[in-house]
């Protein structure tokens, strides 16, 4: 696949409070110290809309805002002109749990707000409302390969449509009893702003290919490796670490059962 260019990055996870504040951990010059996930700071939504959102939606919006603000520094009006891809292995499990609980009650008292937020593309909808962006958006899932599937979708859209694309990958731990069958233990979200053309401010180029026989990359730091395997969105960590190191390299990410996604990173 031809190269796409990276113009913005967002990140939020326990001990990783944003891209700029996490670079030294990701590039190996500072030790990772686990901490509570920072309070969501996204200012995109009005107070009324914020009251209707869940922790999952806020997580996705915060990294989307961080990546888009970096891109907007380079191109005026970038946020309202970009397409978007939102990817998550299971969507909003908090909403799923509450809706299923309500449906099991005699009167089935499903809240209209819960029903409104139950669709898989709810974060994408709130992003559109918050930014006024009316460009096309895709919301997908591919179980543990959701990040790679989203990255492939975003890069393909960049190359076919010759437009910028915001990729947002997010996961939030499900409540009991869903957590017994779907083991996502860490909240994690990352966003990549991808563009068709290189500029003087582009951070790196990414070239993608699908391969069958490669081993996926793992991280040397045991705590970061534990985070990588804790949620499908966190499978992006080897790629984020490669970008933070600022050296040309190849990264192999999990995708399908018999396929991997290889990404060549060039600063």
N, C-alpha and C positions, 0 to 999 in steps of 0.2 A: 504494500500500500504506500502511496506517496506520503510525504511528510505533512503533518499539521503542526501548527505553532502554538505554544503555550504562553498566554498573556496574563493569566491570573490564577491564583490558587487559594482555596479556602480549606480550613481544617479545624476540627473541634472533636476532642476526646479527652478522657481523664489524663491529666498531665500534659496535654498538648493543646494549649489555649489559643489557637490561631496559628497561621502559617509563619508569620514573622517571628513570633515568640517561641516557635518550636524548631526552627531551622538548626540550631546548634545541637539539639538532641538527635534530629534526623540525620545530620551529617557526621555524627559520632564525636563531636568535640565537647559535648557535655553529657553527663549521665542522665538517663531518664529517671524521673521521680514521679511515681504515681500520685495523683491527687484527685480530688473530686472534680467532676466536669464543671467548667466555669459556668456561671449564670449566663443564660442566653441574653445576648445584647442586641439582637436585631431590632432596628428602629424602623423597619419598612412599613409595618402594619399600624393602623390606628389602634387606639386603646380598645375600642369595641371589637375589632377583628382579633386582636391578641387574646381577648377573653375567650374566644371561640376555638382557639387553636390548642393543639396538644403538644406535649414535649417532643414528639417525633417531628411534627411540622415545624416547630421552632428551631429544632436542631438543623433541619434541612435548609431553612431560610437563612440561618446565620452564616453557614458556609457559602451559600449562594451569594449573599450580600458581600462577604469578604472578597470573593473572587471577582465579582462584578465591579466592585470599587477599584480594584487594581486595574482592570481592563478600561474602566471609564477614565482613569488618569491618562490613558494613552489615546483614547478616542471619545470625543464628546458624543453623548447619546447612545453609547454602546449598549447599555442595559436594555433599552426599549427596542433595539434592532436585532438582537441575537435570538436564534432558536434555542430550545432547551431540551435536555434529556434528563429525566429523573429516574433513578434506578434503586430498587430496594428488593430484598429477597422476600419480604412478607408484608410490606406496607406498615400500617399503624396497628400494632397488636393490642395496644391499649383500647382502641376503638372496637376492634374485633371482639375482645373480651367483654366489653360493656354491652355491645349489641347482642351477643350470644346469651349473656346473662339475662338481659331484658326479654329476649324471645322465649326463654325457658320459664318465665313467670306467667301466671294465669291471664293477665290482661295484656301481656306483651307491650309494655310501656316504653317503646323505643323513642328516645328523644329525637326531634327533628334535627338538632345540631349534630348529634351522633351519627344519624343517617347521612347527613350532609358531608361529614368528614370521613365516612367509611369507604369511599371509593379510593382506588389505588392512586389516582392522579390528584388527590386533594392538595399535597404540597405544591404541585405545579400550578394548581388553580389559585392558591394563595399568593404564589410568586407573581402570577399575572395580575392579580388584583393589586398587590402592593406596588408593583413597578409600572403598571399601565402598559405592559408589554403584550401585544396582540399577535406576536409571531408564533409559528407552529411549535408545539411541544409534544414530546413522547414520554410516556411513563411505562417502564418495563420491569420485569423481574425474571431472574434465571437461577433461583436458589443460591447455592454458594458461589456460582459464577456470575452473580449479578453485576459486580463492578466491571468485569471484563466485557460482558455483554453491553453494558451501558457505554463503555469507552469505544467499543467497535461501532455502535450505533452513532455516537457523537462524531467520531472521526469520519465515518462514511458520509454523514450529512454535511460536514464541513467541505469534503472534497466534491461531492455531487452538486450541492447547492451554492458552493463558493461563498459561504457565509460564516459568521462566527456562531459557535454553539457553546452553551453553558451546560456542563455535565455535573450533576449533583447525585452523589451516592450516600445513602444514609441507612442506619439501622438503630433500633432502640430495643433494649431487652424486654421480652414479653412478660406479662404478669403471670402468676399462678392461676390456673394449671397449665397454660400454654407453654410455660418455660420447661415443663417436663418432657415435652415432645420436640420443642424447637429451642436449641441451646445457643442463644445469643446473649453473652454475659456482659458485653461492654457497649455503651452508647458510642457511636462513631459516625462521623460524617466528613466527607471531603468533596470539594468542588474544583473542577478544572475549566478554565475559560480557553477554548480552542479556536484558532483562527486559521484562515486559508492562506494568508500572506505573512511573510516574515517582516518584522519591523526592527528598528534599532532597540526596541524595548522588549522584544520577545525573550522569554527566559530559556526556552529550549525548543527543539523540534522533536516530534515523536513519530516513528514509523512503525506501523503495526503489521503483524503477520500471524497466522494461525498455524501451529505445528502440533504434530501428534506425539512425538517421542521425547520431548524435553521435560526436565524436572523443574517444578516451580521453585522460585527463589524463596529462601527462608532468611530470617534475620539473625545476626550473631548475638544481639542483646536478648537475653532470655525473657525479659519483661515485655519488650516490644514484640517479640515473636509470639508470646502469649496473647497479646492484644491482636496481632495479625490473624490468629486463628479463632478469635473470640466472636467475630462477626464478619459477614460477607463484605461489607463496605471496607473493613480494615484490611482486606486482601490487597488494597491499594498501597499499603505501607512500603513494600519494596520499591515501587515506582516513585513514591514521594521521597524516600531516602536517596534514591539515585538523582533526582532533580536537585535535592538540597546539597548533595556533594559536588555538583557542578562539573562532573567528569563524564565523558562519553562512555557509555556502557550499554549492555543488553540486559533487559529484565524479563523474567518469565513469570507470568501470572496464571493462576488457575482459571479454567473456563468451563469446558465440558468434561464428561467422564474420560474421554479418550482424546482430548485436545487441550492445548495450552495457548495462551496469548503471549506472543513475544513482542516486546516493545524496545526498539532501539532509541535510546535517549542521547541527543546531541546538544550540548549547551549552546 
